[in-house]
Amino acid sequence: MCAEFMSLVTRETVTRVPGTSQEVKTAVREWVCPECDYFEDAEPGD
């Protein structure tokens, strides 16, 4: 959006299963702009 180069960032999200103490961890890949708050999900081939 602001014409800066986007960087590929891998983050881990943790989701708790209701009623148990189990946690499910999922890796999420996003393209993130270092200058502004813009981001978008990465495609599987990226």
N, CA, C and O atoms as CSV, one atom per row, in Angstrom:
chain,resi,resn,atom,element,x,y,z
A,1,MET,N,N,0.818,-1.191,0.000
A,1,MET,CA,C,0.000,0.000,0.000
A,1,MET,C,C,0.861,1.252,0.000
A,1,MET,O,O,0.519,2.241,-0.648
A,2,CYS,N,N,1.992,1.218,0.733
A,2,CYS,CA,C,2.822,2.414,0.830
A,2,CYS,C,C,4.053,2.321,-0.070
A,2,CYS,O,O,4.941,3.168,0.024
A,3,ALA,N,N,4.127,1.306,-0.946
A,3,ALA,CA,C,5.199,1.101,-1.919
A,3,ALA,C,C,6.493,0.576,-1.301
A,3,ALA,O,O,7.536,0.633,-1.952
A,4,GLU,N,N,6.466,0.079,-0.094
A,4,GLU,CA,C,7.629,-0.559,0.510
A,4,GLU,C,C,7.649,-2.036,0.131
A,4,GLU,O,O,6.627,-2.590,-0.275
A,5,PHE,N,N,8.808,-2.670,0.264
A,5,PHE,CA,C,8.908,-4.095,0.001
A,5,PHE,C,C,8.286,-4.880,1.147
A,5,PHE,O,O,8.521,-4.585,2.319
A,6,MET,N,N,7.494,-5.878,0.796
A,6,MET,CA,C,6.851,-6.723,1.792
A,6,MET,C,C,7.823,-7.836,2.197
A,6,MET,O,O,8.638,-8.280,1.388
A,7,SER,N,N,7.734,-8.277,3.440
A,7,SER,CA,C,8.577,-9.386,3.888
A,7,SER,C,C,7.677,-10.539,4.330
A,7,SER,O,O,6.592,-10.327,4.871
A,8,LEU,N,N,8.147,-11.759,4.090
A,8,LEU,CA,C,7.394,-12.953,4.444
A,8,LEU,C,C,7.701,-13.310,5.889
A,8,LEU,O,O,8.858,-13.523,6.252
A,9,VAL,N,N,6.653,-13.375,6.720
A,9,VAL,CA,C,6.805,-13.635,8.152
A,9,VAL,C,C,6.022,-14.893,8.498
A,9,VAL,O,O,4.878,-15.058,8.073
A,10,THR,N,N,6.644,-15.780,9.274
A,10,THR,CA,C,5.972,-16.976,9.755
A,10,THR,C,C,5.686,-16.796,11.235
A,10,THR,O,O,6.589,-16.519,12.024
A,11,ARG,N,N,4.423,-16.956,11.604
A,11,ARG,CA,C,4.004,-16.818,12.998
A,11,ARG,C,C,3.306,-18.097,13.420
A,11,ARG,O,O,2.859,-18.885,12.586
A,12,GLU,N,N,3.221,-18.289,14.719
A,12,GLU,CA,C,2.538,-19.456,15.250
A,12,GLU,C,C,1.329,-18.995,16.051
A,12,GLU,O,O,1.459,-18.193,16.976
A,13,THR,N,N,0.161,-19.499,15.697
A,13,THR,CA,C,-1.042,-19.171,16.452
A,13,THR,C,C,-1.401,-20.353,17.347
A,13,THR,O,O,-1.240,-21.510,16.958
A,14,VAL,N,N,-1.884,-20.055,18.534
A,14,VAL,CA,C,-2.269,-21.079,19.493
A,14,VAL,C,C,-3.770,-20.960,19.729
A,14,VAL,O,O,-4.268,-19.896,20.098
A,15,THR,N,N,-4.487,-22.060,19.512
A,15,THR,CA,C,-5.925,-22.113,19.735
A,15,THR,C,C,-6.201,-23.131,20.826
A,15,THR,O,O,-5.736,-24.269,20.755
A,16,ARG,N,N,-6.955,-22.725,21.830
A,16,ARG,CA,C,-7.288,-23.641,22.916
A,16,ARG,C,C,-8.598,-24.347,22.600
A,16,ARG,O,O,-9.547,-23.731,22.115
A,17,VAL,N,N,-8.641,-25.652,22.880
A,17,VAL,CA,C,-9.843,-26.450,22.672
A,17,VAL,C,C,-10.747,-26.248,23.881
A,17,VAL,O,O,-10.339,-26.527,25.008
A,18,PRO,N,N,-11.979,-25.763,23.660
A,18,PRO,CA,C,-12.870,-25.496,24.787
A,18,PRO,C,C,-13.153,-26.758,25.619
A,18,PRO,O,O,-13.372,-27.836,25.066
A,19,GLY,N,N,-13.146,-26.612,26.932
A,19,GLY,CA,C,-13.445,-27.710,27.829
A,19,GLY,C,C,-12.267,-28.596,28.169
A,19,GLY,O,O,-12.388,-29.493,29.003
A,20,THR,N,N,-11.116,-28.356,27.529
A,20,THR,CA,C,-9.909,-29.138,27.819
A,20,THR,C,C,-8.733,-28.197,27.987
A,20,THR,O,O,-8.850,-26.990,27.776
A,21,SER,N,N,-7.615,-28.755,28.365
A,21,SER,CA,C,-6.402,-27.941,28.472
A,21,SER,C,C,-5.530,-28.093,27.223
A,21,SER,O,O,-4.380,-27.656,27.209
A,22,GLN,N,N,-6.080,-28.716,26.174
A,22,GLN,CA,C,-5.341,-28.964,24.947
A,22,GLN,C,C,-5.193,-27.686,24.128
A,22,GLN,O,O,-6.126,-26.889,24.025
A,23,GLU,N,N,-4.019,-27.504,23.551
A,23,GLU,CA,C,-3.740,-26.365,22.676
A,23,GLU,C,C,-3.342,-26.881,21.299
A,23,GLU,O,O,-2.604,-27.859,21.183
A,24,VAL,N,N,-3.831,-26.222,20.268
A,24,VAL,CA,C,-3.476,-26.573,18.897
A,24,VAL,C,C,-2.648,-25.425,18.334
A,24,VAL,O,O,-3.098,-24.280,18.303
A,25,LYS,N,N,-1.421,-25.744,17.884
A,25,LYS,CA,C,-0.527,-24.729,17.320
A,25,LYS,C,C,-0.521,-24.852,15.807
A,25,LYS,O,O,-0.391,-25.947,15.261
A,26,THR,N,N,-0.666,-23.711,15.132
A,26,THR,CA,C,-0.709,-23.669,13.681
A,26,THR,C,C,0.254,-22.599,13.181
A,26,THR,O,O,0.262,-21.477,13.689
A,27,ALA,N,N,1.064,-22.946,12.186
A,27,ALA,CA,C,1.967,-21.971,11.573
A,27,ALA,C,C,1.191,-21.160,10.541
A,27,ALA,O,O,0.473,-21.724,9.715
A,28,VAL,N,N,1.335,-19.829,10.589
A,28,VAL,CA,C,0.657,-18.921,9.666
A,28,VAL,C,C,1.723,-18.086,8.966
A,28,VAL,O,O,2.572,-17.475,9.613
A,29,ARG,N,N,1.668,-18.068,7.632
A,29,ARG,CA,C,2.624,-17.274,6.854
A,29,ARG,C,C,1.906,-16.069,6.279
A,29,ARG,O,O,0.835,-16.200,5.687
A,30,GLU,N,N,2.499,-14.886,6.453
A,30,GLU,CA,C,1.899,-13.639,5.975
A,30,GLU,C,C,2.967,-12.769,5.326
A,30,GLU,O,O,4.136,-12.794,5.711
A,31,TRP,N,N,2.536,-12.005,4.340
A,31,TRP,CA,C,3.358,-10.939,3.790
A,31,TRP,C,C,3.051,-9.694,4.609
A,31,TRP,O,O,1.893,-9.291,4.718
A,32,VAL,N,N,4.090,-9.078,5.189
A,32,VAL,CA,C,3.905,-7.938,6.081
A,32,VAL,C,C,4.748,-6.766,5.581
A,32,VAL,O,O,5.900,-6.935,5.180
A,33,CYS,N,N,4.146,-5.573,5.615
A,33,CYS,CA,C,4.873,-4.357,5.269
A,33,CYS,C,C,5.536,-3.812,6.531
A,33,CYS,O,O,4.855,-3.626,7.540
A,34,PRO,N,N,6.857,-3.547,6.507
A,34,PRO,CA,C,7.541,-3.046,7.700
A,34,PRO,C,C,7.213,-1.583,8.023
A,34,PRO,O,O,7.465,-1.132,9.141
A,35,GLU,N,N,6.659,-0.842,7.069
A,35,GLU,CA,C,6.397,0.582,7.271
A,35,GLU,C,C,4.973,0.907,7.713
A,35,GLU,O,O,4.745,1.907,8.394
A,36,CYS,N,N,4.018,0.064,7.328
A,36,CYS,CA,C,2.633,0.335,7.699
A,36,CYS,C,C,2.006,-0.944,8.260
A,36,CYS,O,O,2.708,-1.941,8.426
A,37,ASP,N,N,0.744,-0.939,8.547
A,37,ASP,CA,C,0.078,-2.083,9.155
A,37,ASP,C,C,-0.531,-3.038,8.128
A,37,ASP,O,O,-1.341,-3.891,8.492
A,38,TYR,N,N,-0.163,-2.912,6.872
A,38,TYR,CA,C,-0.758,-3.750,5.830
A,38,TYR,C,C,-0.152,-5.152,5.875
A,38,TYR,O,O,1.056,-5.308,6.052
A,39,PHE,N,N,-1.000,-6.166,5.713
A,39,PHE,CA,C,-0.535,-7.546,5.601
A,39,PHE,C,C,-1.522,-8.337,4.765
A,39,PHE,O,O,-2.674,-7.930,4.614
A,40,GLU,N,N,-1.086,-9.458,4.224
A,40,GLU,CA,C,-1.980,-10.365,3.528
A,40,GLU,C,C,-1.428,-11.775,3.674
A,40,GLU,O,O,-0.221,-11.970,3.816
A,41,ASP,N,N,-2.324,-12.755,3.637
A,41,ASP,CA,C,-1.924,-14.151,3.792
A,41,ASP,C,C,-1.070,-14.579,2.627
A,41,ASP,O,O,-1.289,-14.155,1.492
A,42,ALA,N,N,-0.089,-15.424,2.911
A,42,ALA,CA,C,0.778,-15.952,1.860
A,42,ALA,C,C,0.088,-17.114,1.167
A,42,ALA,O,O,-0.683,-17.846,1.788
A,43,GLU,N,N,0.361,-17.281,-0.102
A,43,GLU,CA,C,-0.159,-18.414,-0.860
A,43,GLU,C,C,0.675,-19.648,-0.544
A,43,GLU,O,O,1.831,-19.512,-0.142
A,44,PRO,N,N,0.126,-20.846,-0.713
A,44,PRO,CA,C,0.890,-22.066,-0.401
A,44,PRO,C,C,2.203,-22.186,-1.161
A,44,PRO,O,O,3.138,-22.797,-0.645
A,45,GLY,N,N,2.314,-21.634,-2.359
A,45,GLY,CA,C,3.544,-21.729,-3.144
A,45,GLY,C,C,4.586,-20.677,-2.839
A,45,GLY,O,O,5.681,-20.729,-3.400
A,46,ASP,N,N,4.287,-19.712,-1.963
A,46,ASP,CA,C,5.223,-18.613,-1.671
A,46,ASP,C,C,6.341,-19.062,-0.755
A,46,ASP,O,O,7.213,-18.265,-0.409
